[in-house]
Amino acid sequence: MPRSCDHLEGLTPAVFPPPRTPDGCEECLAAGTVWVALRECRACGHVGCCDDSPHKHATAHFRATQHPVIRTLPGSYTWCYVHEVGSMLHPV
């Protein structure tokens, strides 16, 4: 049976703030390093690189801030770090 998460219930693209750096991972851009894919924090709009990237800045952001939800950027898949479960965003 799939696990559920109250952090992900009813999320739409509109609940995410504008990405702070829509064209790249904040930390990788500053350091001049590369990333594989991007993730945006629902709480603050931080853009970090995914766990397939060398520096895993999205997960590092969660560990530093405890902001639980990210989404793919671009995209519509969400992930909750607290409950370790993902789902698709609901259409607008």
Secondary structure, DSSP 8 states (H G I E B T S, - for coil): -----TTTTT--GGGS---SSTTS-HHHHHHT---S-EEEETTT--EEE-TTSSS-HHHHHHHHH---EEEEESSSEEEETTTTEEEE----
